[in-house]
Amino acid sequence: MLRQTCILFLLTLILLAGCKTSPSPTPTASPTPPPPTLTDTVIPFTETQVIVTPSPTASGPLTPQPITGIVRLATNVRTLPNKNLGERIGGLFPNETVQVIGRNEDASWLWIVYTPAPSGTAWVTAKSIELKGEMGYLAIVVGADSGLTPQVLPPLLYEITGTPLPLNLPPAGALTATVNYVTNVRVGPGTGFISIGILPPGSVVTLTGRLKNNSWLQIDYPSGPDHRGWVSANVLTLEGNPGSLPIYNLLGTPVADENSGTPAPVIPLPGTLPSGPTGKTVILLNVRLAPDQNSQAIGVLKPQTQVVILGRTQKGDWYLIQFASAPNGRAWVAAEFVEILNGDIDSLPIYDEQGNPVGGL
């Protein structure tokens, strides 16, 4: 019995020894690789000079919209933009709101929606209204206080996209002026026209035209329409007498100098030269799309405005003239109100009553 017990005890020890877990091997740390050697490698950098050529372009036609105005000064409401001729038909008080739909030629009066008026519109002084928008987008009403049927013209809209072109160096003998303050360059002669650029103090500009009273001066401005722009004379120091400059009216149209009788030069379409006989208007004259009194009026020419004549009707009662704001740069005026200055009218191309060319005689 004792012998069997000993044998069982030994077998148990052998079994226990076989089941003993072997100790886990101690992991050996891998040697840390040395940090990479930093090499002062110079990556060559090639500086490419990029020359950007300014490319201002005129925007497409923009539709004038009414502009909200806030009355800042109590003001009379009148039938015409004239304190002496316009009948008082009402009044406005500070903080009232109005809808402004146009302005007169020198932007001193605003045309507003006024339901108490028989026509539904009336006039107030511009200084009494604070506009919540750019006055240059308002329609221009010509002749509203002249006793003639007023003409409503679209605003002169021109927009530069891209970087404005730099000013040209003044040519030898040109009349110049220096800009004294940061100032707007406008598309026409007055604050009623939109700004198309800004000139910093110290800019030297070449003068190319003026209003008769010298309050606004036309300058050489490469980014403007026909390479021109307008600046208030109040911000300029002139280097000479502007009296020799061509005269323009409040719409920026060239007119004759009433003192010397010398007409301002005709402004041609961009990229073209004036060709054909020239004449000047003798009254305030409508410019129409077709040679017909019932045709749409697209502009007005003031008396003494010089025009280039490009054609005539078979009866000779209408002239086709160069007119930059027309869809194709040409439009029609009644011949009886144009005085011929030079050239042979009979040699001009002939058009029918609808404005279609029919060939020469």
TORKOLRO-106688 format. One record per residue (C-alpha): residue in three letters; x, y, z. Coordinates in steps of 0.5 Angstrom, whole numbers, plus 500, padded with zeros to 3 digits. Layout:
BEGIN
AlaXYZ ...
END
This chain:
BEGIN
Met500500500 Leu505505502 Arg509503495 Gln503505491 Thr502511495 Cys509513493 Ile508512486 Leu502516485 Phe506522489 Leu511522484 Leu507521478 Thr503528481 Leu510531481 Ile512530474 Leu505532472 Leu506539476 Ala512540473 Gly510539466 Cys505544467 Lys509549469 Thr509556465 Ser515558462 Pro517565464 Ser516570458 Pro523572455 Thr525579457 Pro524583451 Thr530586448 Ala530594446 Ser532595439 Pro537600439 Thr534607437 Pro537609430 Pro541616430 Pro537622428 Pro538624421 Thr543629419 Leu540635417 Thr543638411 Asp543645409 Thr540644402 Val538650399 Ile532650394 Pro532654389 Phe527659388 Thr525663381 Glu522669382 Thr517670376 Gln515677375 Val508678373 Ile506684369 Val499685369 Thr496690364 Pro490694366 Ser484692362 Pro478697364 Thr472695360 Ala465699359 Ser460695362 Gly453693359 Pro447698359 Leu445698366 Thr437700367 Pro436706372 Gln432705378 Pro428709383 Ile432711389 Thr430712396 Gly431719399 Ile430722406 Val428729407 Arg433733411 Leu430740410 Ala423742410 Thr422744403 Asn417746398 Val414741392 Arg414744385 Thr411743378 Leu418745375 Pro425745377 Asn425753378 Lys423757384 Asn420762380 Leu417758374 Gly415752378 Glu408752382 Arg408750389 Ile404744390 Gly406742397 Gly411741402 Leu415735405 Phe418735412 Pro424732415 Asn425725416 Glu419723410 Thr421718405 Val421720397 Gln422716391 Val427720387 Ile426718379 Gly430723376 Arg434730376 Asn435736372 Glu441738368 Asp446741373 Ala443736379 Ser440742383 Trp433739383 Leu430732384 Trp424729380 Ile420725385 Val414721385 Tyr409725388 Thr401722388 Pro398729390 Ala400732383 Pro396731377 Ser402728373 Gly404724379 Thr411727380 Ala414733382 Trp420737384 Val424738390 Thr431742391 Ala437737391 Lys440740397 Ser434738401 Ile434730400 Glu439725402 Leu439720397 Lys440713399 Gly444711393 Glu448714387 Met445720384 Gly449718377 Tyr444712376 Leu438717376 Ala435719369 Ile436726367 Val431731365 Val432736360 Gly429742359 Ala424741364 Asp424749366 Ser425751359 Gly417751356 Leu419746352 Thr417739352 Pro422736357 Gln426730355 Val428724360 Leu434721358 Pro438715361 Pro443716365 Leu450716362 Leu453710365 Tyr460707365 Glu463702369 Ile471700369 Thr472693371 Gly479691372 Thr485696374 Pro484703371 Leu489705366 Pro495710369 Leu495717367 Asn498719360 Leu504724361 Pro502731359 Pro504732351 Ala508738350 Gly505745351 Ala498742354 Leu495745359 Thr495741366 Ala493742373 Thr495738379 Val490735384 Asn490738391 Tyr486733394 Val483726393 Thr478727388 Asn473723384 Val473722376 Arg466723374 Val463721367 Gly460727366 Pro461735369 Gly458734375 Thr456731382 Gly450728378 Phe454723374 Ile457717377 Ser464716379 Ile469712374 Gly475713378 Ile479716384 Leu485721383 Pro490722389 Pro493728391 Gly499730387 Ser496727380 Val498731374 Val492731369 Thr492734362 Leu486739361 Thr482737355 Gly475741356 Arg471745361 Leu464748362 Lys463755360 Asn464757368 Asn470753369 Ser467750375 Trp468743372 Leu474741367 Gln475735362 Ile481731363 Asp485726359 Tyr483719363 Pro485713359 Ser480709363 Gly474713361 Pro469713355 Asp473716349 His479717354 Arg476722358 Gly473724365 Trp471730369 Val474733375 Ser471739379 Ala476745378 Asn475746386 Val480741387 Leu485743382 Thr491748381 Leu491750374 Glu498751371 Gly495756366 Asn488759363 Pro483754361 Gly479760357 Ser482756351 Leu479750352 Pro473747348 Ile467748352 Tyr462743353 Asn455743356 Leu452740362 Leu451733359 Gly458733357 Thr456735349 Pro461740346 Val458746344 Ala460753341 Asp464758344 Glu459764344 Asn464769345 Ser469767339 Gly464763335 Thr469757335 Pro466750336 Ala469745340 Pro471739336 Val467733335 Ile468727339 Pro468721335 Leu466714336 Pro472710340 Gly477708334 Thr474712329 Leu475719326 Pro470724324 Ser468723317 Gly463727312 Pro460734313 Thr459737319 Gly454742322 Lys451745328 Thr444745331 Val440751332 Ile435749337 Leu434744343 Leu434738338 Asn431731339 Val436725337 Arg431719334 Leu432712332 Ala429713325 Pro428719321 Asp421720323 Gln418725328 Asn414719332 Ser420715332 Gln423714339 Ala428720342 Ile434717345 Gly437724346 Val437731346 Leu442736343 Lys443743346 Pro443749341 Gln450750338 Thr452743338 Gln457740333 Val455734329 Val458729324 Ile453728318 Leu453721315 Gly447721311 Arg441724309 Thr434722307 Gln431722300 Lys427728301 Gly433731305 Asp429733311 Trp433728316 Tyr440727317 Leu444721320 Ile449723325 Gln454720329 Phe451719336 Ala456715341 Ser450713345 Ala446710340 Pro445703339 Asn450703333 Gly453709334 Arg448713329 Ala442717330 Trp437722326 Val436729327 Ala431734323 Ala435737318 Glu431744318 Phe434745325 Val442743323 Glu446749320 Ile451746315 Leu458748317 Asn462745311 Gly462739306 Asp458737301 Ile451734303 Asp449732296 Ser454727296 Leu452723302 Pro449716302 Ile441716302 Tyr436713306 Asp429711305 Glu423714310 Gln425708315 Gly432709315 Asn434704310 Pro440705305 Val438706298 Gly444708295 Gly446714291 Leu443718286 
END
